[in-house]
Amino acid sequence: MIRLRTAVRAMPALWFAIPISILAGWYVTFLAPSDRYTVDATAKGTAALPFVAAFCAACAAWEGSRLRRARLWAAPSVRSRVAIVTWCLLPVVLVGLLAIGIAIAVALVRSSAGLPDPRFIAMTMLDLVALSVAGFATGLLLPIVVAGPLAIVASFIWLAFVPAFEPVWLRHLTGMFRDCCGLADDLAPQAILASSIVNLGIIGAVAVLVAGPPLRALRVGGVLAALVTVGIAGVILVGGMTYAPVIPRDSALLACRARGTVTVCTWPEHQARAAEVAEIVGRVRAGWQQAGIDAPAVFTEANPAVAPGGALAFGFNGIMSTEDDIINSLATGMLPAFPDCPGGATGGIALEYLAAWYAATGGMTPERLHERYGYATDPYPEVLTVVDQLQAAAPDVRRSWVLRAEEVSQACDEWPLKLIAVHP
């Protein structure tokens, strides 16, 4: 065990513990606060992980280089190598956890959220341990002038650059989960498992590299075998996922309230505005019915993938969303899915006309309507011009236009300009 006085005097991780913690907390202030959602706020707090992990890896490389320079690693010792590594890296990892903990606390306070989600803390700790062990190994095997920069660059590439690579699901192998989660989402277990397996594989590969068989070829083979095995396992788990490591949130957490013939379901984080939102939804639905639009009776914040059949899935920000924002969300919730076309979809522009029609009939203010939809995409007609034509048309004309626009919106090929026009 290293005495505290000795650790403070000899360990760079403790020298810079306060600056790296301040930097981590300051960095997350550049991110938008979460909507009181603890899972999302905790995820945002881990956004500083690339910088903190690179710092820890460099400090670990320094600790390894100290043993290398003193030739203590190969010398006989009363303590096991595992114990030596543990006591060398424990302060490094704890400083990293302190920095990320402060960043998470800042994100939670800014988001008015509750206690942190322990899953992100566990994954952060595993990331820091794996990269610190790898940094320690570089310090043991290479001069510090090489090991230090290598540990910093490799860690930063792993956590900051790999998440930007294609395919997008590669990011889930790193444990960098800052893009989780929207209010209707939860952290995907397969992403947690994949990242854990990869981190454990890194630790195992490093153990083989520095303490494996005496033959270099066997060590290299063992390292490659460990990394390839965990890599394949991770790809099997997350291959095909989207950029965000999420699954639909449990819809049993929704609180539903009936207002006349309308039922509105909102998340617990939005209970303070539930009555207001239910009133807005009621007015929007009445406006749609008056315009001859078939409107659902159930409105829910559930993920569309698990929303009840016939319900309209929508979302809003409990802190920032205005009534017009909520109306716009309801309008876009009425739209069919954007077509999945190999070369893109020109017909998808019809969705803008549909959304503008639903927003206008739902009661969006003229100022916001013009701000959001007051444009034209050459050679197509101005969006609000079509809306005005619909306002003056008969109900059966409106319904036939909506059906035609929905059909056009799903087309993958070029569509004639006249299809979006309003025909009396």
Sequence and secondary structure as in RCSB ss.txt:
>XXXX:A:sequence
MIRLRTAVRAMPALWFAIPISILAGWYVTFLAPSDRYTVDATAKGTAALPFVAAFCAACAAWEGSRLRRARLWAA
PSVRSRVAIVTWCLLPVVLVGLLAIGIAIAVALVRSSAGLPDPRFIAMTMLDLVALSVAGFATGLLLPIVVAGPL
AIVASFIWLAFVPAFEPVWLRHLTGMFRDCCGLADDLAPQAILASSIVNLGIIGAVAVLVAGPPLRALRVGGVLA
ALVTVGIAGVILVGGMTYAPVIPRDSALLACRARGTVTVCTWPEHQARAAEVAEIVGRVRAGWQQAGIDAPAVFT
EANPAVAPGGALAFGFNGIMSTEDDIINSLATGMLPAFPDCPGGATGGIALEYLAAWYAATGGMTPERLHERYGY
ATDPYPEVLTVVDQLQAAAPDVRRSWVLRAEEVSQACDEWPLKLIAVHP
>XXXX:A:secstr
   HHHHHHH HHHHTHHHHHHHHHHHGGGS   SS HHHHHHHHGGGHHHHHHHHHHHHHHHHHHHHHHT SSS
  SS HHHHHHHHHHHHHHHHHHHHHHHHHHHHHHHT  S  HHHHHHHHHHHHHHHHHHHHHHHHS HHHHHHH
HHHHHHIIIIIGGGSSSGGGGGGTT  TT   TTEEE HHHHHHHHHHHHHHHHHHHHHHHS SSHHHHHHHHHH
HHHHHHHHHHHHHTT  SS EEE  GGG EEEEETTEEEEE GGGGGGHHHHHHHHHHHHHHHHHTT    SEEE
 S TTTS TT EE    TTT  HHHHHHHHHHHTS      TT  SGGGHHHHHHHHHHHHTT  HHHHHHHH  
  TTS  HHHHHHHHHHS HHHHHHHHHHHHHHHT  S   GGGGS   
